Amino acid sequence: MAETEKAVVLDNQAIRRALTRVAHEIIEKNKGIDDCVIVGIKTRGIYLANRIASRIEQIEGKKIAVGELDITLYRDDLTTKTADREPIVKGSDIPVDITNKTVILVDDVLYTGRTVRAALDALIDIGRPAQIQLAVLIDRGHREFPIRADYVGKNIPTANSEKIVVELEDIDQTDQVTIHKK
């Protein structure tokens, strides 16, 4: 079945404003950025994490460590895991020890919660953070796991027959969020 674009729900300016607001909320909730690390979930979460970190640096005048997390082998919808082999996080790069730090996990869309659940497993295998917070550009509802974002760029209630598409200039040559009908 073909998809048709229904509407642009965020343009480049709206994305920029949402990420700026999220950066301010992160600083406020954590009373600064000491002992905080931002970790983006591959692929688009990494670009969003870098943008949030850049805004935090502009606001606070200090850099915040940014890492990237590949959750491929932690997903419960893949059959590559076997009983005799522990999954290995491939392609993750977190430049600091996350033990006893506040980790702000960043992703583009929060939907069922399965991606976030896999990311939590991957983070715990890397270290033991004092706290894990979740920042997402879009929360579209339809949770299958009891997961809630601490920071949301925009809530976009959707039908299961709809799809949210996030495009970022870093890899898609445009910044926009669209909703598509399946």
C-alpha positions as CSV (number, residue, x, y, z in Angstrom):
1,M,0.0,0.0,0.0
2,A,1.4,3.4,-1.0
3,E,1.9,6.2,1.5
4,T,0.6,9.7,0.9
5,E,1.9,12.8,2.7
6,K,-0.9,14.2,4.8
7,A,0.7,17.3,6.3
8,V,3.9,19.1,7.4
9,V,3.5,19.3,11.1
10,L,6.9,20.9,11.9
11,D,9.0,23.0,9.6
12,N,12.7,23.9,10.1
13,Q,11.8,26.9,12.4
14,A,9.4,24.9,14.5
15,I,12.0,22.1,14.9
16,R,14.6,24.7,16.0
17,R,12.2,26.3,18.5
18,A,11.2,22.9,19.9
19,L,14.9,21.9,20.4
20,T,15.7,25.2,22.0
21,R,12.8,24.7,24.5
22,V,14.0,21.2,25.2
23,A,17.5,22.5,25.9
24,H,16.1,25.1,28.4
25,E,14.0,22.4,30.1
26,I,17.0,20.1,30.4
27,I,19.1,22.8,32.0
28,E,16.2,23.8,34.4
29,K,15.3,20.3,35.5
30,N,18.9,19.4,36.2
31,K,19.8,22.8,37.7
32,G,22.6,23.2,35.1
33,I,24.5,20.5,33.2
34,D,27.1,19.3,35.6
35,D,27.2,15.5,35.6
36,C,24.9,15.3,32.5
37,V,25.6,13.4,29.3
38,I,23.5,13.6,26.2
39,V,23.2,10.3,24.2
40,G,21.5,10.1,20.8
41,I,20.0,6.9,19.6
42,K,21.2,6.1,16.0
43,T,20.4,7.5,13.5
44,R,18.4,10.7,13.8
45,G,18.6,10.8,17.6
46,I,22.3,11.6,17.2
47,Y,21.7,14.7,15.1
48,L,19.1,15.9,17.5
49,A,21.4,15.3,20.5
50,N,24.1,17.3,18.8
51,R,21.7,20.2,18.2
52,I,20.4,20.1,21.8
53,A,24.0,20.1,23.1
54,S,24.9,23.1,20.8
55,R,21.9,25.0,22.2
56,I,22.9,24.1,25.8
57,E,26.4,25.3,25.1
58,Q,25.0,28.7,23.8
59,I,22.8,29.1,26.9
60,E,25.2,27.8,29.6
61,G,28.5,28.7,28.0
62,K,29.8,25.2,28.7
63,K,30.1,22.1,26.6
64,I,28.1,19.0,27.5
65,A,29.4,15.5,26.5
66,V,27.5,13.9,23.6
67,G,27.5,10.2,22.7
68,E,25.8,8.0,20.3
69,L,24.1,4.6,20.9
70,D,23.5,1.8,18.4
71,I,20.7,-0.4,19.8
72,T,20.4,-2.8,16.8
73,L,21.2,-6.0,18.7
74,Y,19.1,-5.0,21.6
75,R,15.8,-4.8,19.7
76,D,13.3,-7.4,20.6
77,D,12.0,-7.5,17.0
78,L,15.2,-8.9,15.6
79,T,16.1,-12.6,15.6
80,T,19.9,-12.2,15.6
81,K,20.3,-12.9,19.3
82,T,21.0,-16.4,20.4
83,A,21.0,-18.0,23.9
84,D,24.8,-18.6,23.9
85,R,25.7,-15.1,22.7
86,E,25.2,-11.8,24.5
87,P,24.3,-8.9,22.3
88,I,27.1,-6.4,21.6
89,V,26.5,-2.8,21.1
90,K,28.2,-2.0,17.7
91,G,29.0,1.5,16.7
92,S,28.2,3.1,20.0
93,D,30.4,6.0,21.0
94,I,30.0,7.6,24.4
95,P,33.1,9.7,25.2
96,V,32.7,9.7,29.0
97,D,31.9,7.2,31.7
98,I,28.1,7.3,32.3
99,T,28.3,5.8,35.8
100,N,26.7,8.1,38.3
101,K,25.8,10.6,35.6
102,T,22.5,11.9,34.4
103,V,22.1,10.5,30.9
104,I,19.6,12.3,28.6
105,L,18.7,9.8,25.9
106,V,17.5,11.5,22.7
107,D,15.4,10.1,19.9
108,D,13.3,11.5,17.1
109,V,9.9,9.8,17.6
110,L,8.5,8.1,20.7
111,Y,5.9,5.5,19.5
112,T,5.5,2.1,21.1
113,G,8.5,2.5,23.5
114,R,10.4,-0.5,22.1
115,T,13.3,1.5,20.8
116,V,13.7,3.3,24.2
117,R,13.5,-0.1,26.0
118,A,16.3,-1.4,23.9
119,A,18.3,1.8,24.5
120,L,17.9,1.4,28.3
121,D,19.2,-2.1,28.1
122,A,22.2,-0.9,26.0
123,L,23.0,1.9,28.4
124,I,22.9,-0.3,31.5
125,D,25.4,-2.6,29.7
126,I,27.8,0.3,29.3
127,G,27.5,1.8,32.8
128,R,25.2,2.5,35.7
129,P,23.8,6.1,35.3
130,A,22.5,7.9,38.4
131,Q,19.4,8.8,36.3
132,I,18.2,8.4,32.7
133,Q,15.9,11.0,31.2
134,L,14.3,10.8,27.8
135,A,14.0,13.7,25.2
136,V,12.1,13.2,22.0
137,L,11.3,15.5,19.1
138,I,7.8,13.9,18.6
139,D,5.6,11.9,20.9
140,R,2.9,10.2,18.9
141,G,1.3,8.0,21.5
142,H,0.4,4.3,21.2
143,R,2.7,3.0,23.9
144,E,3.3,-0.8,24.3
145,F,5.7,-0.2,27.2
146,P,5.3,2.1,30.3
147,I,7.6,4.7,29.0
148,R,7.1,8.5,29.1
149,A,9.4,11.2,27.8
150,D,10.7,13.8,30.2
151,Y,11.2,16.4,27.3
152,V,8.9,16.5,24.2
153,G,9.3,18.8,21.3
154,K,5.8,18.3,20.1
155,N,2.9,15.9,20.9
156,I,1.3,14.7,17.8
157,P,-1.5,12.2,18.5
158,T,-1.8,9.8,15.5
159,A,-3.8,6.9,14.3
160,N,-2.1,3.6,13.9
161,S,-2.7,3.9,10.1
162,E,-0.5,7.1,10.1
163,K,3.3,7.4,10.0
164,I,5.4,10.2,11.3
165,V,8.5,11.0,9.1
166,V,11.3,13.1,10.6
167,E,13.7,14.5,8.0
168,L,16.8,16.3,9.2
169,E,19.1,18.5,7.1
170,D,22.2,16.5,8.3
171,I,21.1,13.4,6.3
172,D,17.9,14.3,4.4
173,Q,18.8,17.8,3.1
174,T,15.7,19.3,4.8
175,D,14.4,19.9,8.3
176,Q,10.7,18.9,8.6
177,V,8.3,16.5,10.2
178,T,5.4,15.2,8.1
179,I,2.6,12.9,8.8
180,H,1.7,10.2,6.2
181,K,-1.3,8.1,5.7
182,K,-0.6,4.4,5.0
